[in-house]
Amino acid sequence: MPRELVYFSPALSPRDYRKRVSDIFSRELARQGLRFTSQRRRILAELMKAERHLSEEDLYRALAPSGIGRTTVFRTLKVLKACHLVEQVSGTDRPRFELRWERPHHDHLVCVSCGRIQEVRWPKLEQIQERTCRKIGFIPQWHRHEIFGLCSGCAR
């Protein structure tokens, strides 16, 4: 299966990217009076090495053998979302998550049969949205497009 996630950080090596994301998370945890525990490090590392959008259950199953519980995964995802390092993506069966730091805006094509999520970028569509918002005096804060259908494999 091809990679779902595409990372866009041409200025940083993968190692430097992971370090920067870890540093941001560590600072956010400290700001909240929380520690950057080994469990939180492993959860973040699992998200950073992922090649697809992961559900909370996916993370739990991957990390349970090392003693990380469901509650720790859930709470860590909550903090990661609050500090804008992780974003929730709708899936067909349950929400999935992706690392979002230093990634340009993109949308998702979600297969209702196999659950695969493809990332797409549509610069012309973005321009139309921006122009329309400006025209009517609307100031957008964010948006998300998720299109549900059949991927090429399931459509066959």
PyMOL CGO cylinders between C-alpha atoms (Angstrom):
from pymol import cmd
from pymol.cgo import CYLINDER

trace = [
    CYLINDER, 0.00, 0.00, 0.00, 1.45, 3.43, -0.89, 0.3, 1, 1, 1, 1, 1, 1,
    CYLINDER, 1.45, 3.43, -0.89, 2.26, 5.98, 1.77, 0.3, 1, 1, 1, 1, 1, 1,
    CYLINDER, 2.26, 5.98, 1.77, -0.69, 8.10, 2.83, 0.3, 1, 1, 1, 1, 1, 1,
    CYLINDER, -0.69, 8.10, 2.83, 1.30, 10.75, 4.65, 0.3, 1, 1, 1, 1, 1, 1,
    CYLINDER, 1.30, 10.75, 4.65, 3.62, 13.12, 2.86, 0.3, 1, 1, 1, 1, 1, 1,
    CYLINDER, 3.62, 13.12, 2.86, 5.90, 15.34, 4.91, 0.3, 1, 1, 1, 1, 1, 1,
    CYLINDER, 5.90, 15.34, 4.91, 6.88, 18.73, 3.55, 0.3, 1, 1, 1, 1, 1, 1,
    CYLINDER, 6.88, 18.73, 3.55, 9.81, 20.26, 5.36, 0.3, 1, 1, 1, 1, 1, 1,
    CYLINDER, 9.81, 20.26, 5.36, 12.53, 20.83, 2.76, 0.3, 1, 1, 1, 1, 1, 1,
    CYLINDER, 12.53, 20.83, 2.76, 14.57, 23.01, 5.11, 0.3, 1, 1, 1, 1, 1, 1,
    CYLINDER, 14.57, 23.01, 5.11, 15.06, 20.21, 7.65, 0.3, 1, 1, 1, 1, 1, 1,
    CYLINDER, 15.06, 20.21, 7.65, 16.43, 16.70, 7.54, 0.3, 1, 1, 1, 1, 1, 1,
    CYLINDER, 16.43, 16.70, 7.54, 14.02, 14.03, 8.87, 0.3, 1, 1, 1, 1, 1, 1,
    CYLINDER, 14.02, 14.03, 8.87, 16.10, 13.83, 12.05, 0.3, 1, 1, 1, 1, 1, 1,
    CYLINDER, 16.10, 13.83, 12.05, 16.03, 17.61, 12.59, 0.3, 1, 1, 1, 1, 1, 1,
    CYLINDER, 16.03, 17.61, 12.59, 12.29, 17.66, 11.85, 0.3, 1, 1, 1, 1, 1, 1,
    CYLINDER, 12.29, 17.66, 11.85, 11.64, 15.00, 14.51, 0.3, 1, 1, 1, 1, 1, 1,
    CYLINDER, 11.64, 15.00, 14.51, 13.82, 16.89, 16.99, 0.3, 1, 1, 1, 1, 1, 1,
    CYLINDER, 13.82, 16.89, 16.99, 12.00, 20.16, 16.37, 0.3, 1, 1, 1, 1, 1, 1,
    CYLINDER, 12.00, 20.16, 16.37, 8.58, 18.53, 16.81, 0.3, 1, 1, 1, 1, 1, 1,
    CYLINDER, 8.58, 18.53, 16.81, 9.80, 16.86, 20.04, 0.3, 1, 1, 1, 1, 1, 1,
    CYLINDER, 9.80, 16.86, 20.04, 11.13, 20.19, 21.34, 0.3, 1, 1, 1, 1, 1, 1,
    CYLINDER, 11.13, 20.19, 21.34, 7.81, 21.93, 20.65, 0.3, 1, 1, 1, 1, 1, 1,
    CYLINDER, 7.81, 21.93, 20.65, 5.90, 19.14, 22.41, 0.3, 1, 1, 1, 1, 1, 1,
    CYLINDER, 5.90, 19.14, 22.41, 8.30, 19.20, 25.36, 0.3, 1, 1, 1, 1, 1, 1,
    CYLINDER, 8.30, 19.20, 25.36, 7.86, 22.98, 25.77, 0.3, 1, 1, 1, 1, 1, 1,
    CYLINDER, 7.86, 22.98, 25.77, 4.05, 22.67, 25.57, 0.3, 1, 1, 1, 1, 1, 1,
    CYLINDER, 4.05, 22.67, 25.57, 4.02, 19.92, 28.18, 0.3, 1, 1, 1, 1, 1, 1,
    CYLINDER, 4.02, 19.92, 28.18, 6.24, 22.01, 30.49, 0.3, 1, 1, 1, 1, 1, 1,
    CYLINDER, 6.24, 22.01, 30.49, 3.94, 25.00, 30.00, 0.3, 1, 1, 1, 1, 1, 1,
    CYLINDER, 3.94, 25.00, 30.00, 1.08, 22.80, 31.22, 0.3, 1, 1, 1, 1, 1, 1,
    CYLINDER, 1.08, 22.80, 31.22, 3.11, 21.50, 34.16, 0.3, 1, 1, 1, 1, 1, 1,
    CYLINDER, 3.11, 21.50, 34.16, 3.45, 18.05, 32.60, 0.3, 1, 1, 1, 1, 1, 1,
    CYLINDER, 3.45, 18.05, 32.60, 6.54, 15.93, 32.01, 0.3, 1, 1, 1, 1, 1, 1,
    CYLINDER, 6.54, 15.93, 32.01, 7.78, 14.58, 28.69, 0.3, 1, 1, 1, 1, 1, 1,
    CYLINDER, 7.78, 14.58, 28.69, 7.68, 10.97, 29.83, 0.3, 1, 1, 1, 1, 1, 1,
    CYLINDER, 7.68, 10.97, 29.83, 9.09, 8.00, 27.96, 0.3, 1, 1, 1, 1, 1, 1,
    CYLINDER, 9.09, 8.00, 27.96, 5.51, 6.95, 27.14, 0.3, 1, 1, 1, 1, 1, 1,
    CYLINDER, 5.51, 6.95, 27.14, 4.73, 10.33, 25.57, 0.3, 1, 1, 1, 1, 1, 1,
    CYLINDER, 4.73, 10.33, 25.57, 8.01, 10.18, 23.65, 0.3, 1, 1, 1, 1, 1, 1,
    CYLINDER, 8.01, 10.18, 23.65, 7.08, 6.76, 22.25, 0.3, 1, 1, 1, 1, 1, 1,
    CYLINDER, 7.08, 6.76, 22.25, 3.60, 7.91, 21.24, 0.3, 1, 1, 1, 1, 1, 1,
    CYLINDER, 3.60, 7.91, 21.24, 5.04, 10.93, 19.42, 0.3, 1, 1, 1, 1, 1, 1,
    CYLINDER, 5.04, 10.93, 19.42, 7.72, 8.74, 17.79, 0.3, 1, 1, 1, 1, 1, 1,
    CYLINDER, 7.72, 8.74, 17.79, 5.04, 6.32, 16.57, 0.3, 1, 1, 1, 1, 1, 1,
    CYLINDER, 5.04, 6.32, 16.57, 3.11, 9.21, 14.99, 0.3, 1, 1, 1, 1, 1, 1,
    CYLINDER, 3.11, 9.21, 14.99, 6.27, 10.60, 13.39, 0.3, 1, 1, 1, 1, 1, 1,
    CYLINDER, 6.27, 10.60, 13.39, 7.23, 7.29, 11.79, 0.3, 1, 1, 1, 1, 1, 1,
    CYLINDER, 7.23, 7.29, 11.79, 3.70, 6.55, 10.55, 0.3, 1, 1, 1, 1, 1, 1,
    CYLINDER, 3.70, 6.55, 10.55, 3.16, 6.22, 6.83, 0.3, 1, 1, 1, 1, 1, 1,
    CYLINDER, 3.16, 6.22, 6.83, -0.61, 6.43, 7.17, 0.3, 1, 1, 1, 1, 1, 1,
    CYLINDER, -0.61, 6.43, 7.17, -3.23, 8.20, 9.26, 0.3, 1, 1, 1, 1, 1, 1,
    CYLINDER, -3.23, 8.20, 9.26, -3.49, 6.40, 12.60, 0.3, 1, 1, 1, 1, 1, 1,
    CYLINDER, -3.49, 6.40, 12.60, -6.49, 5.94, 14.87, 0.3, 1, 1, 1, 1, 1, 1,
    CYLINDER, -6.49, 5.94, 14.87, -6.22, 6.00, 18.63, 0.3, 1, 1, 1, 1, 1, 1,
    CYLINDER, -6.22, 6.00, 18.63, -6.70, 2.22, 18.50, 0.3, 1, 1, 1, 1, 1, 1,
    CYLINDER, -6.70, 2.22, 18.50, -3.86, 1.84, 15.95, 0.3, 1, 1, 1, 1, 1, 1,
    CYLINDER, -3.86, 1.84, 15.95, -1.53, 3.72, 18.28, 0.3, 1, 1, 1, 1, 1, 1,
    CYLINDER, -1.53, 3.72, 18.28, -2.65, 1.73, 21.30, 0.3, 1, 1, 1, 1, 1, 1,
    CYLINDER, -2.65, 1.73, 21.30, -2.17, -1.64, 19.53, 0.3, 1, 1, 1, 1, 1, 1,
    CYLINDER, -2.17, -1.64, 19.53, 1.30, -0.63, 18.32, 0.3, 1, 1, 1, 1, 1, 1,
    CYLINDER, 1.30, -0.63, 18.32, 2.39, 0.54, 21.78, 0.3, 1, 1, 1, 1, 1, 1,
    CYLINDER, 2.39, 0.54, 21.78, 0.54, -1.83, 24.14, 0.3, 1, 1, 1, 1, 1, 1,
    CYLINDER, 0.54, -1.83, 24.14, 3.35, -4.44, 24.03, 0.3, 1, 1, 1, 1, 1, 1,
    CYLINDER, 3.35, -4.44, 24.03, 5.65, -1.82, 25.58, 0.3, 1, 1, 1, 1, 1, 1,
    CYLINDER, 5.65, -1.82, 25.58, 3.17, -1.22, 28.43, 0.3, 1, 1, 1, 1, 1, 1,
    CYLINDER, 3.17, -1.22, 28.43, 1.51, 1.98, 27.18, 0.3, 1, 1, 1, 1, 1, 1,
    CYLINDER, 1.51, 1.98, 27.18, -2.17, 2.07, 28.05, 0.3, 1, 1, 1, 1, 1, 1,
    CYLINDER, -2.17, 2.07, 28.05, -5.18, 3.31, 26.13, 0.3, 1, 1, 1, 1, 1, 1,
    CYLINDER, -5.18, 3.31, 26.13, -5.70, 6.22, 28.53, 0.3, 1, 1, 1, 1, 1, 1,
    CYLINDER, -5.70, 6.22, 28.53, -2.11, 7.42, 28.07, 0.3, 1, 1, 1, 1, 1, 1,
    CYLINDER, -2.11, 7.42, 28.07, -2.54, 7.32, 24.29, 0.3, 1, 1, 1, 1, 1, 1,
    CYLINDER, -2.54, 7.32, 24.29, -5.84, 9.22, 24.52, 0.3, 1, 1, 1, 1, 1, 1,
    CYLINDER, -5.84, 9.22, 24.52, -4.51, 11.91, 26.86, 0.3, 1, 1, 1, 1, 1, 1,
    CYLINDER, -4.51, 11.91, 26.86, -1.30, 12.35, 24.85, 0.3, 1, 1, 1, 1, 1, 1,
    CYLINDER, -1.30, 12.35, 24.85, -3.28, 12.80, 21.63, 0.3, 1, 1, 1, 1, 1, 1,
    CYLINDER, -3.28, 12.80, 21.63, -5.41, 15.40, 23.40, 0.3, 1, 1, 1, 1, 1, 1,
    CYLINDER, -5.41, 15.40, 23.40, -2.31, 17.42, 24.36, 0.3, 1, 1, 1, 1, 1, 1,
    CYLINDER, -2.31, 17.42, 24.36, -0.80, 17.02, 20.87, 0.3, 1, 1, 1, 1, 1, 1,
    CYLINDER, -0.80, 17.02, 20.87, -4.04, 18.35, 19.34, 0.3, 1, 1, 1, 1, 1, 1,
    CYLINDER, -4.04, 18.35, 19.34, -4.17, 21.25, 21.80, 0.3, 1, 1, 1, 1, 1, 1,
    CYLINDER, -4.17, 21.25, 21.80, -0.67, 22.38, 20.84, 0.3, 1, 1, 1, 1, 1, 1,
    CYLINDER, -0.67, 22.38, 20.84, -1.48, 22.01, 17.11, 0.3, 1, 1, 1, 1, 1, 1,
    CYLINDER, -1.48, 22.01, 17.11, 1.09, 19.31, 16.43, 0.3, 1, 1, 1, 1, 1, 1,
    CYLINDER, 1.09, 19.31, 16.43, -1.54, 16.70, 15.52, 0.3, 1, 1, 1, 1, 1, 1,
    CYLINDER, -1.54, 16.70, 15.52, -4.78, 17.09, 13.61, 0.3, 1, 1, 1, 1, 1, 1,
    CYLINDER, -4.78, 17.09, 13.61, -7.79, 14.82, 13.62, 0.3, 1, 1, 1, 1, 1, 1,
    CYLINDER, -7.79, 14.82, 13.62, -8.99, 13.52, 10.24, 0.3, 1, 1, 1, 1, 1, 1,
    CYLINDER, -8.99, 13.52, 10.24, -12.36, 11.88, 9.72, 0.3, 1, 1, 1, 1, 1, 1,
    CYLINDER, -12.36, 11.88, 9.72, -12.18, 8.24, 8.79, 0.3, 1, 1, 1, 1, 1, 1,
    CYLINDER, -12.18, 8.24, 8.79, -14.98, 5.96, 7.78, 0.3, 1, 1, 1, 1, 1, 1,
    CYLINDER, -14.98, 5.96, 7.78, -14.92, 3.99, 11.01, 0.3, 1, 1, 1, 1, 1, 1,
    CYLINDER, -14.92, 3.99, 11.01, -13.23, 6.24, 13.58, 0.3, 1, 1, 1, 1, 1, 1,
    CYLINDER, -13.23, 6.24, 13.58, -11.18, 9.43, 13.70, 0.3, 1, 1, 1, 1, 1, 1,
    CYLINDER, -11.18, 9.43, 13.70, -7.59, 9.19, 12.55, 0.3, 1, 1, 1, 1, 1, 1,
    CYLINDER, -7.59, 9.19, 12.55, -4.66, 11.48, 13.29, 0.3, 1, 1, 1, 1, 1, 1,
    CYLINDER, -4.66, 11.48, 13.29, -1.78, 13.00, 11.39, 0.3, 1, 1, 1, 1, 1, 1,
    CYLINDER, -1.78, 13.00, 11.39, 1.23, 15.04, 12.42, 0.3, 1, 1, 1, 1, 1, 1,
    CYLINDER, 1.23, 15.04, 12.42, 0.56, 18.50, 11.04, 0.3, 1, 1, 1, 1, 1, 1,
    CYLINDER, 0.56, 18.50, 11.04, 3.48, 20.73, 12.05, 0.3, 1, 1, 1, 1, 1, 1,
    CYLINDER, 3.48, 20.73, 12.05, 5.16, 22.49, 9.11, 0.3, 1, 1, 1, 1, 1, 1,
    CYLINDER, 5.16, 22.49, 9.11, 2.96, 20.75, 6.57, 0.3, 1, 1, 1, 1, 1, 1,
    CYLINDER, 2.96, 20.75, 6.57, 1.11, 22.89, 4.05, 0.3, 1, 1, 1, 1, 1, 1,
    CYLINDER, 1.11, 22.89, 4.05, -2.66, 22.85, 3.95, 0.3, 1, 1, 1, 1, 1, 1,
    CYLINDER, -2.66, 22.85, 3.95, -4.05, 19.80, 2.21, 0.3, 1, 1, 1, 1, 1, 1,
    CYLINDER, -4.05, 19.80, 2.21, -7.34, 17.97, 1.92, 0.3, 1, 1, 1, 1, 1, 1,
    CYLINDER, -7.34, 17.97, 1.92, -8.30, 14.33, 2.20, 0.3, 1, 1, 1, 1, 1, 1,
    CYLINDER, -8.30, 14.33, 2.20, -9.94, 11.74, -0.03, 0.3, 1, 1, 1, 1, 1, 1,
    CYLINDER, -9.94, 11.74, -0.03, -11.36, 9.00, 2.20, 0.3, 1, 1, 1, 1, 1, 1,
    CYLINDER, -11.36, 9.00, 2.20, -12.22, 5.57, 0.76, 0.3, 1, 1, 1, 1, 1, 1,
    CYLINDER, -12.22, 5.57, 0.76, -15.50, 4.33, 2.27, 0.3, 1, 1, 1, 1, 1, 1,
    CYLINDER, -15.50, 4.33, 2.27, -14.59, 0.74, 1.40, 0.3, 1, 1, 1, 1, 1, 1,
    CYLINDER, -14.59, 0.74, 1.40, -11.01, 0.17, 2.62, 0.3, 1, 1, 1, 1, 1, 1,
    CYLINDER, -11.01, 0.17, 2.62, -10.58, 3.32, 4.76, 0.3, 1, 1, 1, 1, 1, 1,
    CYLINDER, -10.58, 3.32, 4.76, -7.49, 4.57, 2.91, 0.3, 1, 1, 1, 1, 1, 1,
    CYLINDER, -7.49, 4.57, 2.91, -6.97, 8.31, 3.16, 0.3, 1, 1, 1, 1, 1, 1,
    CYLINDER, -6.97, 8.31, 3.16, -5.19, 10.14, 0.34, 0.3, 1, 1, 1, 1, 1, 1,
    CYLINDER, -5.19, 10.14, 0.34, -3.80, 13.63, 0.79, 0.3, 1, 1, 1, 1, 1, 1,
    CYLINDER, -3.80, 13.63, 0.79, -4.36, 16.10, -2.03, 0.3, 1, 1, 1, 1, 1, 1,
    CYLINDER, -4.36, 16.10, -2.03, -3.53, 19.76, -2.66, 0.3, 1, 1, 1, 1, 1, 1,
    CYLINDER, -3.53, 19.76, -2.66, -5.61, 21.97, -4.94, 0.3, 1, 1, 1, 1, 1, 1,
    CYLINDER, -5.61, 21.97, -4.94, -4.00, 25.42, -5.28, 0.3, 1, 1, 1, 1, 1, 1,
    CYLINDER, -4.00, 25.42, -5.28, -6.65, 26.68, -7.74, 0.3, 1, 1, 1, 1, 1, 1,
    CYLINDER, -6.65, 26.68, -7.74, -9.46, 25.68, -5.39, 0.3, 1, 1, 1, 1, 1, 1,
    CYLINDER, -9.46, 25.68, -5.39, -7.69, 27.46, -2.53, 0.3, 1, 1, 1, 1, 1, 1,
    CYLINDER, -7.69, 27.46, -2.53, -7.48, 30.63, -4.66, 0.3, 1, 1, 1, 1, 1, 1,
    CYLINDER, -7.48, 30.63, -4.66, -11.21, 30.48, -5.43, 0.3, 1, 1, 1, 1, 1, 1,
    CYLINDER, -11.21, 30.48, -5.43, -12.01, 30.09, -1.72, 0.3, 1, 1, 1, 1, 1, 1,
    CYLINDER, -12.01, 30.09, -1.72, -9.76, 33.00, -0.76, 0.3, 1, 1, 1, 1, 1, 1,
    CYLINDER, -9.76, 33.00, -0.76, -11.18, 35.24, -3.47, 0.3, 1, 1, 1, 1, 1, 1,
    CYLINDER, -11.18, 35.24, -3.47, -14.78, 34.38, -2.51, 0.3, 1, 1, 1, 1, 1, 1,
    CYLINDER, -14.78, 34.38, -2.51, -14.13, 35.06, 1.18, 0.3, 1, 1, 1, 1, 1, 1,
    CYLINDER, -14.13, 35.06, 1.18, -12.48, 38.39, 0.40, 0.3, 1, 1, 1, 1, 1, 1,
    CYLINDER, -12.48, 38.39, 0.40, -15.36, 39.38, -1.88, 0.3, 1, 1, 1, 1, 1, 1,
    CYLINDER, -15.36, 39.38, -1.88, -17.99, 38.91, 0.81, 0.3, 1, 1, 1, 1, 1, 1,
    CYLINDER, -17.99, 38.91, 0.81, -15.83, 40.20, 3.67, 0.3, 1, 1, 1, 1, 1, 1,
    CYLINDER, -15.83, 40.20, 3.67, -15.51, 36.84, 5.38, 0.3, 1, 1, 1, 1, 1, 1,
    CYLINDER, -15.51, 36.84, 5.38, -12.32, 36.16, 7.35, 0.3, 1, 1, 1, 1, 1, 1,
    CYLINDER, -12.32, 36.16, 7.35, -11.67, 32.42, 7.37, 0.3, 1, 1, 1, 1, 1, 1,
    CYLINDER, -11.67, 32.42, 7.37, -9.90, 30.90, 10.35, 0.3, 1, 1, 1, 1, 1, 1,
    CYLINDER, -9.90, 30.90, 10.35, -9.46, 27.40, 8.90, 0.3, 1, 1, 1, 1, 1, 1,
    CYLINDER, -9.46, 27.40, 8.90, -11.17, 24.87, 6.71, 0.3, 1, 1, 1, 1, 1, 1,
    CYLINDER, -11.17, 24.87, 6.71, -11.01, 21.21, 5.93, 0.3, 1, 1, 1, 1, 1, 1,
    CYLINDER, -11.01, 21.21, 5.93, -12.17, 19.29, 2.89, 0.3, 1, 1, 1, 1, 1, 1,
    CYLINDER, -12.17, 19.29, 2.89, -12.78, 15.59, 3.19, 0.3, 1, 1, 1, 1, 1, 1,
    CYLINDER, -12.78, 15.59, 3.19, -14.28, 13.83, 0.20, 0.3, 1, 1, 1, 1, 1, 1,
    CYLINDER, -14.28, 13.83, 0.20, -15.69, 10.35, 0.73, 0.3, 1, 1, 1, 1, 1, 1,
    CYLINDER, -15.69, 10.35, 0.73, -15.82, 7.81, -2.08, 0.3, 1, 1, 1, 1, 1, 1,
    CYLINDER, -15.82, 7.81, -2.08, -13.94, 4.85, -3.52, 0.3, 1, 1, 1, 1, 1, 1,
    CYLINDER, -13.94, 4.85, -3.52, -10.19, 4.76, -4.05, 0.3, 1, 1, 1, 1, 1, 1,
    CYLINDER, -10.19, 4.76, -4.05, -8.91, 3.48, -7.41, 0.3, 1, 1, 1, 1, 1, 1,
    CYLINDER, -8.91, 3.48, -7.41, -8.27, 0.02, -5.98, 0.3, 1, 1, 1, 1, 1, 1,
    CYLINDER, -8.27, 0.02, -5.98, -11.76, -0.40, -4.53, 0.3, 1, 1, 1, 1, 1, 1,
    CYLINDER, -11.76, -0.40, -4.53, -13.44, 1.16, -7.56, 0.3, 1, 1, 1, 1, 1, 1,
    CYLINDER, -13.44, 1.16, -7.56, -12.11, -1.73, -9.70, 0.3, 1, 1, 1, 1, 1, 1,
]
cmd.load_cgo(trace, "trace")
